[in-house]
Structure formats: C-alpha cells, structure tokens
C-alpha cells in the first residue's frame, strides 16, 4: 500500500466517523426535543382541563354563596321582626 491510499483511508474514516457522530447527535437532539414537546403538550392539556374544572367549581360556589347570602338576609329580617315583636310585648307589660 502506498501512503496516499493510507492517508485517504484515514481521512475518510475520520470525516466519515465525525459526520456520523454529528448526525447521531443531531438525531438524539431531535428525539429529545420531540419528547420535551410531547411532555409540554400533555402538561398544557392537563393544566387546561384542571383550569376548566376549577372555573366550573368556582361558578357553582358563586351561585351557592349568593343563595346563602339570600338565606342569611331572610333570616336576619325574620330575627329583626321577632325582636320587634318581643320588644313591643315587653313595652305593653
């Protein structure tokens, strides 16, 4: 073998291997990026679902709070009326 063939074989091996390593790294980076995107998509989807659940729960709680406020107001009015009756009976005695 002459030196030209040996040098050509070495250069081809080095550059071929270097390109292979480079492409392999790019491929791994692409796979990693794809996995990160999948995880992010799942996270966003779950967060959106949880947000919708919380919005619905909040809507129900607002309605329940208004119902309870109305009940408290009604019962407060009844208590005031009863106290007025009690006070007027005391005054009559």
ABEGO torsion letter per residue (X at the ends): XBAAAAAAAAAAAAAAAAAAAAAAAAAAAAAAAAAAAAAAAAAAAAAAAAAAAAAAAAAAAAAAAAAAAAAAAAAAAAAAAAAAAAAAAAAAX
